[in-house]
Amino acid sequence: MIGKPGRHVPAFVLLMLAERPRYGLEILNELNERLPYSRFDSAAVYKALNKLEENGCVSCSWDHSESGPPKKMYALTASGQNTLENFYDDIKMRRSNLDFFIKTYHAWKGGVDNE
């Protein structure tokens, strides 16, 4: 498949954190379960979390409530909410362009849908 599967990983990570605080593996599992075409892996999710933390979009704390080693919990910050809004605007614009592409492609193919 052509394209960059990780381009919007930070947007999806922020979206999961907008629902509630989560730890990294939980974010990955949610994305893999809920996205129709998830191509994210743990490295991509943790890379996005580290960058989002550096940029002040997420905060973290250690959860010691369960047995076993503590889990690093991530939560959305006010800056992260603004970043999520920016991602939303960007993705809406890209979706409009992709809708144009699909419509034009279908017209070129005579209305045949290859999906």
C-alpha positions, 0 to 999 in steps of 0.5 A, spaced: 500 500 500 502 506 498 502 512 503 504 513 510 500 509 515 503 513 521 502 520 519 496 521 523 498 517 529 498 523 534 491 525 532 488 518 533 492 517 540 489 524 542 482 522 540 483 516 545 485 520 550 480 525 549 475 519 551 479 518 558 486 517 560 489 511 558 496 507 558 500 506 551 498 499 550 491 500 552 491 506 546 494 501 541 489 496 543 483 500 542 485 503 536 486 496 533 480 494 535 476 500 533 479 502 527 477 499 520 484 499 517 489 500 523 496 499 521 499 502 527 504 498 532 506 499 539 513 503 536 508 508 533 504 509 538 509 510 543 513 515 539 507 519 538 506 519 546 513 521 547 513 527 542 506 529 545 509 529 552 515 533 549 510 538 546 505 539 552 499 535 549 499 530 554 501 529 561 503 522 565 503 519 571 504 512 574 498 508 576 500 503 582 493 501 583 494 494 579 498 488 581 505 488 577 509 494 575 506 500 575 503 503 568 505 510 565 498 513 564 497 519 559 492 524 559 490 530 555 492 537 557 489 543 554 494 544 549 493 537 547 485 539 546 487 545 542 492 540 538 486 535 537 482 541 534 487 542 529 488 535 527 480 535 526 480 541 521 486 538 517 483 531 517 476 534 515 480 538 509 484 532 507 477 528 507 474 533 502 480 532 498 480 524 498 472 524 497 474 528 490 479 523 488 474 517 489 468 521 486 473 523 480 476 516 480 469 513 479 467 517 474 473 515 470 472 508 471 465 509 469 462 508 476 465 502 477 467 501 484 473 496 485 472 496 493 
